[in-house]
């Protein structure tokens, strides 16, 4: 089974129980809105690596590639 943006949203919602699904839409900027803060960002990268089954290359870790759930899916999960 291929991971999708919904898997990442589920992870975010588990760590932020004050949010609901409407707060974390596929096009919401999760960095700018501080849904994912700087401490959670490292955990997010590790979670994406788990979903992919492989490590990200350091050149792939560009903040803009992680802005929205759709960006994450397009850049890391649909390969």
Backbone bond lengths (Angstrom), bond angles and torsions (degrees), N, CA, C in turn:
res aa  C-N    CA-C-N  psi(-1)  N-CA   C-N-CA  omega(-1)  CA-C   N-CA-C  phi
1 X - - - 1.450 - - 1.528 109.79 -
2 X 1.316 117.05 131.68 1.449 122.59 -179.81 1.525 109.82 -85.79
3 X 1.313 116.13 135.10 1.464 121.46 177.67 1.524 110.02 -71.91
4 X 1.339 115.86 151.32 1.457 121.80 179.79 1.526 109.81 -132.31
5 X 1.323 114.86 179.48 1.459 120.06 177.52 1.522 111.34 -60.91
6 X 1.347 118.17 -27.51 1.461 120.85 179.13 1.527 111.49 -63.93
7 X 1.322 117.45 -33.72 1.465 121.35 176.59 1.528 110.84 -64.71
8 X 1.313 116.38 -38.79 1.466 120.85 178.45 1.526 109.23 -70.05
9 X 1.339 117.30 -41.38 1.469 119.80 178.21 1.523 110.41 -61.54
10 X 1.310 118.43 -41.99 1.466 121.34 177.96 1.524 110.62 -58.81
11 X 1.313 116.96 -42.77 1.458 121.64 178.34 1.531 110.52 -61.42
12 X 1.336 117.08 -45.36 1.464 121.42 179.51 1.526 110.28 -62.26
13 X 1.322 117.53 -44.68 1.462 121.22 -178.38 1.524 111.82 -65.29
14 X 1.317 118.10 -34.19 1.464 121.07 176.96 1.528 111.02 -64.01
15 X 1.313 117.04 -34.74 1.459 121.36 -177.67 1.523 113.54 -89.19
16 X 1.308 116.26 -11.13 1.465 121.92 -178.64 1.527 108.99 -132.98
17 X 1.328 117.88 73.44 1.469 120.78 -174.58 1.528 114.14 -62.42
18 X 1.317 118.20 -15.53 1.461 120.60 178.20 1.530 112.24 -75.80
19 X 1.327 117.20 -12.60 1.463 122.41 179.30 1.518 110.53 -93.67
20 X 1.334 115.52 157.07 1.463 119.16 169.27 1.522 108.24 -124.31
21 X 1.320 116.81 176.68 1.468 120.57 -174.48 1.521 112.68 -57.72
22 X 1.331 117.13 -34.52 1.471 120.31 -179.70 1.531 111.76 -64.48
23 X 1.330 116.90 -27.55 1.468 120.65 179.23 1.524 112.41 -73.38
24 X 1.316 116.36 -20.52 1.464 121.00 -174.51 1.530 108.61 -122.82
25 X 1.318 115.11 67.90 1.465 121.55 178.95 1.529 109.38 -75.87
26 X 1.324 117.65 159.95 1.475 120.75 -178.00 1.528 114.69 -57.65
27 X 1.330 117.83 -27.94 1.470 121.32 -178.09 1.528 113.16 -104.25
28 X 1.322 118.87 5.12 1.465 122.02 178.11 1.524 109.44 -70.44
29 X 1.316 116.42 133.49 1.461 120.70 176.55 1.532 107.84 -76.91
30 X 1.320 115.98 101.06 1.462 120.95 -174.13 1.529 112.39 -74.45
31 X 1.317 117.44 -15.41 1.466 121.51 177.11 1.531 109.12 -85.41
32 X 1.318 116.61 -54.88 1.465 121.83 -178.27 1.531 111.74 -60.48
33 X 1.326 116.82 -38.62 1.465 121.17 -179.34 1.527 112.60 -80.07
34 X 1.321 115.75 -5.53 1.474 123.33 179.38 1.524 112.90 63.97
35 X 1.322 115.78 26.11 1.465 119.48 171.99 1.522 108.36 -64.31
36 X 1.327 115.59 -39.66 1.471 121.78 172.51 1.519 106.43 -112.35
37 X 1.330 115.72 116.26 1.464 119.13 -179.90 1.531 110.05 -90.31
38 X 1.310 115.89 -179.59 1.467 119.73 -174.69 1.525 112.37 -62.97
39 X 1.313 118.10 -33.75 1.462 120.16 178.16 1.523 111.68 -71.78
40 X 1.322 117.22 -38.87 1.458 120.91 179.25 1.524 112.06 -73.28
41 X 1.320 117.19 -21.93 1.457 119.62 -176.78 1.523 111.59 -59.22
42 X 1.307 117.33 -42.57 1.464 120.80 179.21 1.532 109.71 -62.60
43 X 1.333 116.12 -43.34 1.464 119.94 177.17 1.529 110.74 -62.34
44 X 1.324 116.85 -38.68 1.461 121.25 178.58 1.529 110.72 -61.26
45 X 1.317 116.53 -45.16 1.470 120.17 178.32 1.529 109.85 -59.72
46 X 1.320 117.55 -44.34 1.472 120.80 178.66 1.522 111.49 -63.41
47 X 1.336 116.89 -38.87 1.465 120.33 178.26 1.533 110.88 -64.74
48 X 1.308 116.52 -42.09 1.470 120.12 178.01 1.522 110.16 -63.10
49 X 1.320 117.23 -39.51 1.470 119.88 175.59 1.521 110.81 -60.68
50 X 1.331 117.13 -41.41 1.469 120.43 176.98 1.522 110.88 -61.84
51 X 1.321 116.92 -44.71 1.463 120.55 179.46 1.525 111.49 -62.36
52 X 1.304 116.79 -38.41 1.473 122.32 -179.65 1.521 112.52 -75.48
53 X 1.324 114.92 -29.31 1.449 119.24 -174.69 1.515 112.95 80.71
54 X 1.316 116.59 14.78 1.460 121.56 177.86 1.525 109.79 -157.29
55 X 1.315 114.78 156.64 1.468 120.48 -179.75 1.520 110.74 -72.87
56 X 1.323 115.23 151.05 1.456 120.93 172.24 1.520 108.31 -82.20
57 X 1.295 116.32 146.65 1.455 121.12 174.01 1.521 108.03 -79.40
58 X 1.318 117.56 145.62 1.459 120.44 -177.20 1.521 112.15 -57.33
59 X 1.318 118.17 -31.56 1.464 120.16 178.89 1.524 111.76 -71.97
60 X 1.349 118.08 -15.96 1.461 121.97 177.68 1.526 112.54 -82.59
61 X 1.321 116.95 -16.93 1.458 121.25 -174.79 1.531 109.11 -87.51
62 X 1.326 114.36 77.06 1.458 123.46 176.04 1.526 106.57 -111.86
63 X 1.303 117.79 129.26 1.459 122.52 -175.22 1.526 112.37 -50.60
64 X 1.317 117.84 -39.46 1.463 120.94 -178.75 1.519 113.19 -64.19
65 X 1.312 117.85 -24.16 1.466 121.49 178.21 1.523 111.82 -73.53
66 X 1.334 116.69 -12.04 1.466 122.56 -177.13 1.528 113.11 -113.42
67 X 1.314 119.12 8.15 1.472 121.57 -172.21 1.530 113.43 -61.94
68 X 1.317 117.58 -45.75 1.462 120.49 -178.54 1.523 109.16 -125.33
69 X 1.323 115.27 164.65 1.466 119.29 177.14 1.524 110.73 -62.94
70 X 1.320 116.91 -36.90 1.466 120.26 177.71 1.532 111.00 -66.99
71 X 1.342 117.41 -36.72 1.472 120.26 175.42 1.525 110.20 -61.88
72 X 1.328 116.08 -43.94 1.467 120.46 179.84 1.521 110.13 -61.54
73 X 1.321 116.32 -45.24 1.471 119.75 179.39 1.519 110.87 -61.78
74 X 1.327 116.45 -47.94 1.464 121.25 -177.98 1.529 112.17 -63.77
75 X 1.335 116.91 -41.08 1.463 120.95 -175.01 1.520 114.93 -83.77
76 X 1.340 117.21 -27.85 1.458 118.35 -171.29 1.531 116.20 -129.38
77 X 1.307 118.42 -23.99 1.455 118.76 -171.66 1.528 113.93 -106.49
78 X 1.293 118.26 -17.20 1.471 119.89 -177.18 1.521 112.87 -100.24
79 X 1.320 115.76 25.33 1.472 119.30 -176.95 1.502 111.75 -95.95
